Amino acid sequence: MKKGRVFSGARPTGKQHIGNYLGAIQNYVKLQENYDCIYCIVDIHALTTLEDTHLLKANTYDMMLDWLAAGLDPQKSILFVQSHVPEVTELHTLLSMVTPLGWLLRVATFKEKVKMQPHNVNYGLVGYPVLMTSDIVLYKADTVPVGEDQLPHLELAREIVRRFNFIFGETFIEPQAKLTNFPMVVGLDGERKMSKSYDNQIELAATPEETAAKIMTAFTDPARKFRNDPGHPEVCNIYRLHGFYTSLKMPEIGEKCRSAQIGCVECKRLLAENLNKALAPFRERRAQIAQRSGYVQEVIADGARRAQALARETLKEVKDKMGLP
């Protein structure tokens, strides 16, 4: 039986944090067993919102290093950087010729970005969904892992595919969503999604000491003022994080919190201990890979070669269908 083909891309945000791992990377690793997987660091996409690009190269390297340490296997998957396969920008241009502007202006995330960066409403920001569609269909991917909040973006990609196929004949596969229902990982501020931009993250590659120090800064139970006050674990973000890394002891921790047998400081220390224990194998693999001079760059270069072979076939087909010489 032929395997389906997965495509997923992520912006180069540098060293990955536990929110990235729990929400996406661990799923990427699992998908490798049953799909042909193509995973891409989408550096061109990052340019739509970045004004300072001097960290792009370093962030790309760190991100790929974390992916490899987490279990993405270049023997099983194609791992590459978006800009290293320039065919994607050519397909983006061709697909833009059949994508109505009205479709793009209605995209909710475009409207949000306009509010966030009114001084930088660039052409790439408007055309972001077309480039995203190009990422997927260039490699004839039929499956895209997404959260529910991303379904509208994938549906727009499907609409672009349907329009192209209607005008020029069957060319692209309509990509299907593979829902990844994982709860949002809240950051150390206890309010917003864990993100480097909010500086509320716990990096996978941090040292045990850095991890413990970061956790000690976290907001906990806002109603608990003193050590002897009964706690309310259901509203405490540290307790939620225990659910990912200390799940077998969750009832015990919850009971001790409610009865004030442990305070927030002890709760944080326990989380740091269990989180560091869970991340130790990842950190060891990461250090080993980092010591292999040039290895990450070799993985990226090999991935680009393999991705480009697929891209050139698709682009030739597209040009033939459109009547381009």
N, C-alpha and C positions, 0 to 999 in steps of 0.2 A: 504493500500500500504506500502510495506516494505521500511524503510528509507535506504538511502545509508550510508556508513560509511566513515568518514573523518579521516585521520591521518595527523598530522603536528608536527614537532619538532623544537625546537629552542635551541641554545647553551646558557648556563647559563652565561650571561654577567652582572648579577646583576640588580640593579634598572633600570627599563625600561624608555626610553625617548620618546618624542613625535613622533619621526621617527618610533620607534617600534610600537607605538599605531596606528598611521595613516596607516602604511604599512602592519600590520599583525593583531595586537590584536583586533582591532575593527571588523575585518572580522571574526576572531575566534568566537567572541561573537555572531555575526549574524548567523553564520552557525549552531549554537546550536539549532536553531528553526526548521530546516528542515533535519538535519542529526544526526546520532549517531556519536559523536565526541570524538576522542582520541587525547589529546594534551600532549606532552612529552618534558621535559627538557633534552636535549641530552648531558649529562655530559661526556659520553665516547667519543663522537665526539670531545669534547673540548680538550681532551688529545692529539690530533694529532698536535695541534699547541701551546698548553700551556706547558711551561717549569716550571712555578711556579704555583702550584696547591693549595696553602694554602687558597685561597679565594673561592674555588669551593663551599664549603658548604654554606658559607654566601651568595654568589651570587645566588645559587639555591633557598635559602629561600626568598631572596628579589624578585627574579623573580616570584616565585609562589605567593607571597603576592600581587605583582602588578597585576598579572593575575586575581586573585580573586577580587581585588578591582575594576578592569575594567569590571567585569561582567561574567567571566568564572564561571560556576556553577557546582560544583561537583555532584549535583543531576542530571544534564543533560549530563555531559561529564565525561570522565575518565581523570583525571589529575595526572600525575606521573613523576617519574624520571627514565631515561633510565637504569641506572645501578642497579636499584632495581628489575628489571625483567631480571635475568641473562640468560634466554632462548634466548634473542636476540643475545648474543655473540655465543651461540651454533649454532643458525641458520646461523649466519654470517660465521662461519667456514664451515658449510655444503654447503652453497651457493658459497663459495669461490672455492669449488672443481669443479664447473661447469662454472666458470667465466674466460674466457681467459684473460691472463695478458695484451695482446695487447689492449683489450678494455679499461682497466684501465689506461694504460700509455698514451692513446690518450686524456684523459679527460683534457679539457682546464684549469679547476681550479687546477688540480694536477700540471700542468706545471707552473702555476702562483705561487703556494705555494712553489715549488722547488726554484724559483727565489727569493721569499721573505725570505725563511728560508733554504738556501743551507746547513747549518750546522746541520739541523734536518729533513732530508728526511727519515722518518720512515716508517715501514711496514704499520702502521695504516693509514698513509696519502695516500698510494697507494690504500689500501683496503676500503677507506672511502665510495665509492659508494656502495660497497657490504653491508656494515653495514647499510647504509641508506635504501637500498632495504629491508634488514631484518626488520628494524623498521616498514616499511609500510606493508609488506606481513605477518608478524607474527600475525597481528591482522585482517587479511583479509580485509584491507581497500580498497575501490574501488575508492576513490576520494582523491586527494591531492591538497590543495590550493597552487599555486605557481605563481610567477611573470614570465614574459616571459624569463628573464635571467636564470631561473632555469629549463626551459623545457628540455635542453639537459641532465640534471641529471636524470630527471624522465624518459626520453626515455631510458636511459641506464638501469634503474631499470626494465622497461618493457621488454627490451631485455633479461635481466637475468631471468625474469619470464618465458618468452617464451622458453628459452633454457632449463630451469628446467622442464617445462611442457612437452616439446618435448621428453626429455630423460626418464622421470619417470612417465609421465601421468599427466592429468589435476589435478593440486593441488592449484595453486595460481590464484588469480584474477589479470588481468593486470590493474594496477591503472591508472585512468584517471586524467588529469590535470583539475583543476578548476582555471582559470586565475583570478588573482586579479590585475586588471589594476589600480594601484594607482601610481601617480607620485612620483619619488624619492624625499624624503625630504632632502634638502641640509642643512648642519650644519651651525653653527654660523660663520664659517670661510668664508662662501659664495662660497666655491669651491667644497668641497667633501661631500659625503653622510654623514648624521648625524650619528655619531658613538662614542662610549665611547673611542675607541682606538685613535681617533683623538682629544679627549677632546673638541668637538664642539657641544655637545648635551645639551638639556634642559630636565632634568629628570622630569618625571610625579610627583614624590613624593617630589620634592624640595619645600621649603617654598616659600611663595609669595616674600619674600625679596631676597632669593637666585635666584629665577626665574628672577626678575627684574634686579638684578645685572649682571646675566649672559647675558641677552639680551642686556644690555648696552655695552657689550664688542664686540657685533657682528659687522662684516663688512657690510657696506651698499652700497651706490652708489659710485663706485670708481671715477666717474667723477665729483662728487659734493664736492668742496673744502670748500665752505663757506655757512653759513646759508641762505644767500639771493640768492644763485645760484639756478636756476631751476633744479629740480630733474629728474631722469630717472627711474621711478618705475619698468619698465619692466626688468631692470638689477639688481634690489635690492632684496636681499634675504629676508630682513625684510618684504618687500611688499609681497613676495610670501608666507611667513608665515601668514601674515594677511589673505590671501585667505582661510586658514584652520580655522581660529578662528574669523575673523572679516568680513566675506564674504559680509554681507549686506551693509557694508560701503566701500567696495573696490573702487567703482568709485569715491566716494567723497575723499577718501584718495589719490588716484592716481592724481586727479585734483589738490588738495591742494599741493601735492608734486611737480608737474610740474610747478605750478605757484609760488612756494616758499612761500606759506602761512604757511606751516609747514616745519620744518627741520627734520633731521634724528633723533635727540634726542627726539623730540615730537613723531615721528613715533614709535620709540622704546618703549616709555612710554605707548603709546596707545596699542601696542601689548602686553606688559607685563600685563596691566590692563585686557584686554580681555582674555588673556590666563589664568591668575590666576582665573578669574571668571568661565571660562569653566572647569578648573581642580578642583575647590573647592569641588564638590560632590565626585569625585574620592578620593581626599585627605582625606575627612571625612570618607569615607568607609574604606580606608586603615588603618587609625588610629584605627577605631573600631575593625577591624579584628586583627590587631597587638596586641590589648589588650586582646584578647581571648587566654589565655595561652595554648600553645600546639596545637592550631587549625590547623595551616598550616601544621604541621607535621602529624596530623591526616588525613588531606586531601590527603597528599602525600602517606601515608601508605595505606589508603583505595583504592586509585587509583592504587597502585602497586598490591594489592590483586586482584582487578577486571581485570587489564591488564594481570596478570599472569594466571588467569583462562583461558583466551582466548589463551594466548601464549602456554600453555601446550597442549591444544587440537591441535593446528596447528603443534607443534613440533612432537607430536605423529604421526600425519598423514604423515609428511615429512619423519620421520624415517621408517615408514612402507613402503612408496613408494620407498625409497632408499634401502630397504632390510636390514636395520640395526636391530640387535637382541634387 
